[in-house]
């Protein structure tokens, strides 16, 4: 039932995520930039307006050369 599902979730998290937490706790995974750049992280699920959103971000940025985008795009093609 529901409690089994919850227990399974926590077991998976403990088994697979805990080692990563222990390995990287207190450490930088990626170097931190010191150049006044701006990083925007976004996720887009079946978002047909993503291109317009990105263009708008650069158009409205005071310093678009300092803008860096990280996007996870999740599309579903087919039936």
N, C-alpha and C positions, 0 to 999 in steps of 0.2 A: 504494500500500500504506500501511502504518502510518506510515512516515516522511513520505510525502506529506501525510497528514492532519495530522501534527504540524507540519510546515512551514507548511501552510495556516493552522493555528490561530495560530501565532506571527506570520505575516504579517498576519492580520486584527487581532490584538491591537496590533501595531505601527502599523498604518494607522489604526485607529479609537480605541484607548485612549491611545496615546502623546500625541496632541495635547491630550487632556483633562488628562493628568498634567502636561504642560508648562504648560498654562494655569493650573492651580490649585495647583501645587506652592508650598508656603510660604504659601498664602492660606487663610483660612477660607471654606468654601463657604456655611455657615450660621452665623449668630451663635451664640456659645456663651452659654448661659444662666448667670446668676450668681444664682440664686434657690433653690439647694439642691433643685431638682427632680430627679426620677429618670426617665430615659428608658429604656424597655425596647423593644428591637427584636426582633421575632420573625418567623419564616416558618412558615406552616402549609400543608402539602401534604395536601389531602383530609382535613383534620382536623375530625372531627365534634364534638370536645370543646373546640374553641377558645373558645366562649362560657363554658364552665365554667372554663377556664384563666384567662381574663381576669377573671372574677368572683372567683376565688380570689386572684389577684394583688392586687386592690383590697381584698378582705376581710382579707388577711393583712398588708397594708401598715400600718406604724405611722402614716404620714401619707399616706393615699390621695389627698388633694388635691394632693400633690406628684408623683404618678405620671402619666406620660405614656407612651402605648403607640403604637408604630409597627408595623403588621402588614402583611405581604404574604401574602395568602390566595390559594392556588392550588387551585381546585376544578375537577373535571371533571364536567360535566353531560351527560347523554345516553348514547349507547351507546359 
